[in-house]
Amino acid sequence: MHLSETLALSLLVVTTLSYATEEDMMTPPAGMERCYGISKKANNDCGTSKHACAGKAIKDNDPEEWNFVKKGTCVPEGGKLVTD
């Protein structure tokens, strides 16, 4: 295999694995739901329109940041099930 083929294959594998990981984070685990507006600084579960990674929240309780919580606990904790 030539170097260019090896690089292309490596890029394809990395891209595929990254996509699968992102998709996994977008689907709540069983018994959980996304709760917006309750994340503490640097303690969010996944990306927003401002960034693409978990742990990147820059302030507490940003309405766009979210965490997975047990179903039925989001609103009592002061969060929302949808973004504004």
C-alpha positions as CSV (number, residue, x, y, z in Angstrom):
1,M,0.0,0.0,0.0
2,H,1.3,3.4,-0.9
3,L,1.7,6.2,1.6
4,S,-1.1,8.2,0.1
5,E,-3.5,5.2,0.4
6,T,-2.4,4.6,4.0
7,L,-3.0,8.2,4.9
8,A,-6.4,8.2,3.2
9,L,-7.5,5.0,5.0
10,S,-6.3,6.4,8.3
11,L,-8.3,9.6,7.8
12,L,-11.4,7.6,7.0
13,V,-11.0,5.4,10.1
14,V,-10.5,8.5,12.4
15,T,-13.4,10.3,10.9
16,T,-15.7,7.3,11.2
17,L,-14.8,6.8,14.9
18,S,-15.2,10.5,15.7
19,Y,-18.7,10.4,14.1
20,A,-19.7,7.3,16.0
21,T,-18.6,8.8,19.3
22,E,-20.5,12.0,18.6
23,E,-23.7,10.1,17.7
24,D,-23.4,8.0,20.9
25,M,-23.2,11.2,23.0
26,M,-26.3,12.6,21.3
27,T,-28.5,9.6,22.3
28,P,-29.4,9.6,26.0
29,P,-28.6,6.4,27.9
30,A,-31.6,4.4,29.0
31,G,-33.6,6.2,31.7
32,M,-31.9,9.5,31.1
33,E,-32.8,12.7,29.2
34,R,-31.0,15.9,28.2
35,C,-31.4,18.8,30.6
36,Y,-30.5,22.3,29.4
37,G,-29.4,25.2,31.5
38,I,-28.1,23.2,34.6
39,S,-24.5,22.6,33.5
40,K,-21.8,24.1,35.6
41,K,-18.7,25.6,34.1
42,A,-16.5,23.0,32.4
43,N,-19.1,20.2,33.3
44,N,-21.3,19.9,30.2
45,D,-21.9,16.5,28.5
46,C,-21.5,17.5,24.8
47,G,-21.2,20.3,22.3
48,T,-23.3,23.3,21.4
49,S,-23.3,25.9,18.6
50,K,-20.3,27.5,20.5
51,H,-18.1,24.4,20.8
52,A,-18.0,20.7,20.0
53,C,-16.8,19.0,23.1
54,A,-17.8,17.9,26.6
55,G,-16.4,19.9,29.4
56,K,-16.1,23.2,27.5
57,A,-19.0,25.2,29.1
58,I,-17.6,28.6,30.0
59,K,-20.2,29.6,32.6
60,D,-22.7,28.1,34.9
61,N,-26.3,27.5,33.8
62,D,-25.8,28.5,30.2
63,P,-29.2,27.8,28.6
64,E,-27.5,26.1,25.6
65,E,-25.3,23.7,27.6
66,W,-26.7,20.4,28.7
67,N,-26.2,17.3,30.9
68,F,-27.8,13.9,30.9
69,V,-30.0,13.5,34.0
70,K,-32.5,10.9,35.2
71,K,-35.8,11.2,33.4
72,G,-38.2,13.3,35.3
73,T,-35.6,15.3,37.3
74,C,-34.6,18.0,34.8
75,V,-37.4,20.5,35.4
76,P,-37.4,20.1,39.2
77,E,-33.7,20.9,39.1
78,G,-34.4,24.1,37.3
79,G,-33.5,23.0,33.8
80,K,-35.4,22.7,30.5
81,L,-35.9,19.8,28.2
82,V,-35.5,22.0,25.1
83,T,-33.2,24.9,24.3
84,D,-34.6,28.4,24.1
